[in-house]
Amino acid sequence: MRGRRWLPAYLALALIWGCSFFFIKVGLESLTPAGVALSRLALGLATMLVVSALTRTALPHPRTWLAIFVAAALMTSVPWTLFAFGEQHISSALAGVINGATPLMTLVAILVAFPEERPTRERIAGLGLGFLGVVIVVGPWQGGQGGAWLGIAACVVAITCYGVSFPYVRRRLAGGSRAIPVPPIALATGLMAMGTIQAVPITAVLGFASAPLTWSVVAAMAGLGVVGSGIAYVLNFRVIAASDATTASTVTYLTPLVAVVVGAVVLGEHVTWNQPLGGVLVVLGAAVAQGLVGRRARVGTMDPT
């Protein structure tokens, strides 16, 4: 590492991804969940095309587009629609904390998809602790209404998609024996392109807007698409280049904290005691499972929000 030059980009990344749930909540004031997903994908695509042109990065090889199409469904169009749907029923803070369990879902998927990845005691302990945190975050003892449970379920399915996507990308696009390696910026551009194509028919069926557009919604979608789905990828690669992949992966542990703070301060959302407590256990469990407690991690993950 070169000192701490990566720290500003790292903190900016945590802030951007943590604010994604706030942007989604604002976007839902005028847009349907499908409209939110399509907007962030289209704006993210436009941003990544500019980045690709500035960096002279070619588009992915034609033989990779089918794999990228599948990856886009798992990483963008489906989970982003589900998170937006979920936030119609639950707070942005709760959605952000649930998203913090993404590394746990990723590890479960890796253990299933890669038999050589042995379920060590460390991983089992981390998964157990993390999923206990998820239960505490959800708070089943509180009863809750049907809509809230529906929102929670949508967010859990979304992070399950994220979890499956990482081993899939690893096997088909980044390092597997049958993979055709795709440069990171080209992959991000391909994901935005395929995700946009997928989101168009979904939006045609479910609708784009539910109310007249306002400037606050337009600004939120710009933050979500241009910044959160475009510039954030560039920042993430800068952190990896200036530090290492393990350091970059730990940004996922800060995004739930940002989501809770922004939701409470900006949106005035009520945060119950179990949400921060469960969030801490989720983060700690993910850190233990990834080997960040006591030794350096072997597997890193990116936050796809």
Secondary structure in CASP SS format (residue, H / E / C, confidence):
PFRMAT SS
TARGET T0000
AUTHOR 0000-0000-0000
METHOD secondary structure of the structure
MODEL  1
M C 1.00
R C 1.00
G C 1.00
R C 1.00
R C 1.00
W C 1.00
L H 1.00
P H 1.00
A H 1.00
Y H 1.00
L H 1.00
A H 1.00
L H 1.00
A H 1.00
L H 1.00
I H 1.00
W H 1.00
G H 1.00
C H 1.00
S H 1.00
F H 1.00
F H 1.00
F H 1.00
I H 1.00
K H 1.00
V H 1.00
G H 1.00
L C 1.00
E C 1.00
S C 1.00
L E 1.00
T C 1.00
P H 1.00
A H 1.00
G H 1.00
V H 1.00
A H 1.00
L H 1.00
S H 1.00
R H 1.00
L H 1.00
A H 1.00
L H 1.00
G H 1.00
L H 1.00
A H 1.00
T H 1.00
M H 1.00
L H 1.00
V H 1.00
V H 1.00
S H 1.00
A H 1.00
L H 1.00
T H 1.00
R C 1.00
T C 1.00
A C 1.00
L C 1.00
P C 1.00
H C 1.00
P H 1.00
R H 1.00
T H 1.00
W H 1.00
L H 1.00
A H 1.00
I H 1.00
F H 1.00
V H 1.00
A H 1.00
A H 1.00
A H 1.00
L H 1.00
M H 1.00
T H 1.00
S H 1.00
V H 1.00
P H 1.00
W H 1.00
T H 1.00
L H 1.00
F H 1.00
A H 1.00
F H 1.00
G H 1.00
E C 1.00
Q C 1.00
H C 1.00
I C 1.00
S C 1.00
S H 1.00
A H 1.00
L H 1.00
A H 1.00
G H 1.00
V H 1.00
I H 1.00
N H 1.00
G C 1.00
A C 1.00
T H 1.00
P H 1.00
L H 1.00
M H 1.00
T H 1.00
L H 1.00
V H 1.00
A H 1.00
I H 1.00
L H 1.00
V H 1.00
A H 1.00
F C 1.00
P C 1.00
E C 1.00
E C 1.00
R C 1.00
P C 1.00
T C 1.00
R H 1.00
E H 1.00
R H 1.00
I H 1.00
A H 1.00
G H 1.00
L H 1.00
G H 1.00
L H 1.00
G H 1.00
F H 1.00
L H 1.00
G H 1.00
V H 1.00
V H 1.00
I H 1.00
V H 1.00
V H 1.00
G C 1.00
P H 1.00
W H 1.00
Q H 1.00
G C 1.00
G C 1.00
Q C 1.00
G H 1.00
G H 1.00
A H 1.00
W H 1.00
L H 1.00
G H 1.00
I H 1.00
A H 1.00
A H 1.00
C H 1.00
V H 1.00
V H 1.00
A H 1.00
I H 1.00
T H 1.00
C H 1.00
Y H 1.00
G H 1.00
V H 1.00
S H 1.00
F H 1.00
P H 1.00
Y H 1.00
V H 1.00
R H 1.00
R H 1.00
R H 1.00
L C 1.00
A C 1.00
G C 1.00
G C 1.00
S C 1.00
R C 1.00
A C 1.00
I C 1.00
P C 1.00
V C 1.00
P C 1.00
P H 1.00
I H 1.00
A H 1.00
L H 1.00
A H 1.00
T H 1.00
G H 1.00
L H 1.00
M H 1.00
A H 1.00
M H 1.00
G H 1.00
T H 1.00
I H 1.00
Q H 1.00
A H 1.00
V H 1.00
P H 1.00
I H 1.00
T H 1.00
A H 1.00
V H 1.00
L H 1.00
G C 1.00
F C 1.00
A E 1.00
S C 1.00
A C 1.00
P C 1.00
L C 1.00
T C 1.00
W H 1.00
S H 1.00
V H 1.00
V H 1.00
A H 1.00
A H 1.00
M H 1.00
A H 1.00
G H 1.00
L H 1.00
G H 1.00
V H 1.00
V H 1.00
G H 1.00
S H 1.00
G H 1.00
I H 1.00
A H 1.00
Y H 1.00
V H 1.00
L H 1.00
N H 1.00
F H 1.00
R H 1.00
V H 1.00
I H 1.00
A H 1.00
A H 1.00
S C 1.00
D C 1.00
A H 1.00
T H 1.00
T H 1.00
A H 1.00
S H 1.00
T H 1.00
V H 1.00
T H 1.00
Y H 1.00
L C 1.00
T H 1.00
P H 1.00
L H 1.00
V H 1.00
A H 1.00
V H 1.00
V H 1.00
V H 1.00
G H 1.00
A H 1.00
V H 1.00
V C 1.00
L C 1.00
G C 1.00
E C 1.00
H C 1.00
V C 1.00
T C 1.00
W C 1.00
N H 1.00
Q H 1.00
P H 1.00
L H 1.00
G H 1.00
G H 1.00
V H 1.00
L H 1.00
V H 1.00
V H 1.00
L H 1.00
G H 1.00
A H 1.00
A H 1.00
V H 1.00
A H 1.00
Q H 1.00
G C 1.00
L C 1.00
V C 1.00
G C 1.00
R C 1.00
R C 1.00
A C 1.00
R C 1.00
V C 1.00
G C 1.00
T C 1.00
M C 1.00
D C 1.00
P C 1.00
T C 1.00
END
